[in-house]
Amino acid sequence: MTHSVGAKQISESLSGIGIYNDLSIAFDKEKGHRMGLFVPGWNGRYMKGESRDLLGFWRVISATYSKPLEKWTVNLKAVEIKNNKQIKKFLIEIGLPLLRNWLESERPETWYSGHRHLQIGLNENLTEYCTWETHNDRTINKKTELI
């Protein structure tokens, strides 16, 4: 297992956004979990509404805002070495720009309640990606696209 991009590359791609100094970056040593059924950050707690269509995707990178902790976090998952080059290309060209757009979006004050997550995942064949934005246990937005 390896990480497709490092702290320097993530920092350079997010440099200049308003919350930059408030961000922490975590590098997980394990592969990302399957996306879909469970509330991000809560083991065993199910999402409200239908999210089974995302079960074919594995989380690669995510961003979180937690109101109780008043904390922004970017989390990068480890990937299998055999997929590293493709995932690195995806992160640089698509994943990190999507993350940046989400992190620097203007939001009303009410947005900051609870837990907010943006997960970006890839399917097993690395031919399609998804973005999944949640607020606590509800889906706000989800989208899948071909690479």
ABEGO torsion letter per residue (X at the ends): XBBABBAAAAAAAABGBAAAAABBBBBBABBBBBBEABBBGBBGBBBBEBAAAAAABBBABBBBBBAAAGBBBBBBBBBBAAAAAAAAAAAAAAAAAAAAAAAABBBBAAAABEBBBBBBBBBAAGABBBBBBBBEABBABBBBBBX
